[in-house]
Amino acid sequence: MNKCLVLFVEGDTEIEFYKQVVANAREQHPAGRFDTNIEYKNVRGVGGFKNIALRKFIKEIKPKYAEDCEFTIVLCSDTDVFEFASKPPIKWDEIKKELAYNGALEIIHVQAKRSIEDWFLYDIEGILGFLRLSKNSKVSGKDGYDKLQRLYKQANKVYYKGIQSNGMIGRLDIEKIANAVKDQLDPLYKALGIDKN
């Protein structure tokens, strides 16, 4: 049986980020590689976990691997979706049940405390370097998303949630971020066969 790991994420920024996390994890794997096929799918916002994730799993991913794959699905979301909150809130248990019913062997939920932007800010040096801002730039805002928007504004740029970062993710110290949030990333590392603790 082949193993397939499918990451459903909220946007293109997240796809970029999780690809780096997985690449970083691969370097720490005893074998130096994974015996797993890895797929990244964008569900375009938190609401997409309800229907897009299941549809993509059934229509795009399962046919690609035929019958000889054990699927582990990773739902990657933010805990605090502030102004992007979906009404009614997402019933994660129902989503997991549907995916399991349709052939997922294991379903993991990786939740970024508050938001993925809060994770990025663990490497503030990398962000300031990317934006060419002074190392002493003041970082203020009510949450990670707000802080990142304000920093971008100082650099006369605009930060869009979920849209490709145009190079910012590539400048981040992924190992530093992964260590800072390893409790939140742990389920993903375990699925990849890595023990971070």
KEVO-230421 format. One line per field, with one value per residue (C-alpha): residue in three letters; x, y, z. Coordinates in steps of 0.5 Angstrom, whole numbers. Each point is the difference from the previous one (the first is absolute). Layout:
code (ALA,...)
c1 (X,...)
c2 (Y,...)
c3 (Z,...)
end
This chain:
code (MET,ASN,LYS,CYS,LEU,VAL,LEU,PHE,VAL,GLU,GLY,ASP,THR,GLU,ILE,GLU,PHE,TYR,LYS,GLN,VAL,VAL,ALA,ASN,ALA,ARG,GLU,GLN,HIS,PRO,ALA,GLY,ARG,PHE,ASP,THR,ASN,ILE,GLU,TYR,LYS,ASN,VAL,ARG,GLY,VAL,GLY,GLY,PHE,LYS,ASN,ILE,ALA,LEU,ARG,LYS,PHE,ILE,LYS,GLU,ILE,LYS,PRO,LYS,TYR,ALA,GLU,ASP,CYS,GLU,PHE,THR,ILE,VAL,LEU,CYS,SER,ASP,THR,ASP,VAL,PHE,GLU,PHE,ALA,SER,LYS,PRO,PRO,ILE,LYS,TRP,ASP,GLU,ILE,LYS,LYS,GLU,LEU,ALA,TYR,ASN,GLY,ALA,LEU,GLU,ILE,ILE,HIS,VAL,GLN,ALA,LYS,ARG,SER,ILE,GLU,ASP,TRP,PHE,LEU,TYR,ASP,ILE,GLU,GLY,ILE,LEU,GLY,PHE,LEU,ARG,LEU,SER,LYS,ASN,SER,LYS,VAL,SER,GLY,LYS,ASP,GLY,TYR,ASP,LYS,LEU,GLN,ARG,LEU,TYR,LYS,GLN,ALA,ASN,LYS,VAL,TYR,TYR,LYS,GLY,ILE,GLN,SER,ASN,GLY,MET,ILE,GLY,ARG,LEU,ASP,ILE,GLU,LYS,ILE,ALA,ASN,ALA,VAL,LYS,ASP,GLN,LEU,ASP,PRO,LEU,TYR,LYS,ALA,LEU,GLY,ILE,ASP,LYS,ASN)
c1 (0,2,0,-3,0,-5,0,-6,2,-4,4,6,4,-1,2,7,1,-2,4,6,-2,0,7,2,-2,2,7,-1,-3,5,0,0,-6,-7,-3,-7,-3,-2,-5,-2,-7,-3,-7,0,-2,-2,-7,3,1,-7,-1,6,5,-5,-1,7,2,-6,1,8,4,-3,-1,8,2,-5,-1,7,0,-1,-2,2,-3,2,-5,4,-4,1,-3,-2,-3,-2,-4,1,-5,-4,-8,-2,7,3,-2,7,-3,-5,6,4,-6,-1,7,1,-6,3,6,5,4,2,-2,4,-2,6,-2,4,-2,-3,3,5,3,1,5,3,2,4,5,-1,8,-2,-6,3,6,-5,-3,6,-2,5,1,-3,-6,-6,-5,-7,-7,-5,2,4,-3,-1,7,2,-4,3,7,-2,-3,7,3,-5,-3,-6,-1,-5,-3,1,3,7,5,5,6,-2,-1,7,4,-3,4,-5,4,-1,-7,-1,3,-4,-6,2,-6,-5,4,1,-5,3,7,-3,-4,7,3,4,1,1,0)
c2 (0,7,5,7,6,6,7,4,7,7,3,1,3,-6,-5,4,-1,-7,-2,3,-3,-7,1,2,-6,-4,2,-3,-6,-6,-2,7,-1,-2,-7,4,4,7,4,8,2,7,0,8,2,-3,-1,-5,-5,-2,-2,2,-5,-6,2,0,-6,-4,3,2,-4,-7,-1,2,-6,-5,-5,-1,6,1,7,4,7,6,6,6,6,6,0,7,2,7,4,-6,-4,-5,0,-5,-2,-7,-6,-4,-6,-1,2,-5,-5,1,-1,-6,-3,2,-4,4,-4,5,7,5,7,5,7,6,4,6,0,-2,7,-1,-5,4,5,-5,2,8,0,-3,4,6,-2,-2,7,4,3,2,-5,5,0,1,-6,2,-3,-4,-7,-3,2,7,1,-3,5,5,-2,-1,7,3,-3,3,-7,-3,-7,-4,-6,-7,3,-2,4,2,-3,2,-8,-1,5,-3,-5,-6,-4,6,1,-8,0,6,-4,-7,-2,3,-4,-6,-4,2,-3,-6,-2,2,-5,5,1,7,0)
c3 (0,-2,5,-2,5,-3,3,0,1,0,-5,-5,6,4,-6,0,7,1,-6,4,6,-3,-4,7,3,-5,2,7,-2,1,-7,-3,-4,1,-3,-1,-5,2,-3,2,-2,1,3,-1,7,6,-3,-5,5,0,-7,-5,4,0,-8,-1,4,-4,-7,-1,5,1,-8,0,4,-1,5,3,5,7,1,6,-1,4,1,1,2,5,7,0,-7,2,-6,-4,5,-3,2,2,3,-3,3,0,2,-6,-5,3,0,-7,-2,3,-3,-7,2,4,5,5,0,4,2,0,3,0,7,-2,-8,-4,0,7,-2,-5,5,4,-5,0,-2,-6,-2,1,-4,-6,1,1,6,6,5,5,-4,5,0,2,-1,3,-3,-4,-7,3,1,-6,-4,4,-2,-7,0,3,-6,-5,-2,2,3,-2,4,-4,-6,-2,4,-6,4,7,2,-4,5,6,5,0,5,5,-1,0,7,2,-1,0,5,-6,-6,4,-3,-7,2,3,-6,-4,5,4,7,2,7)
end
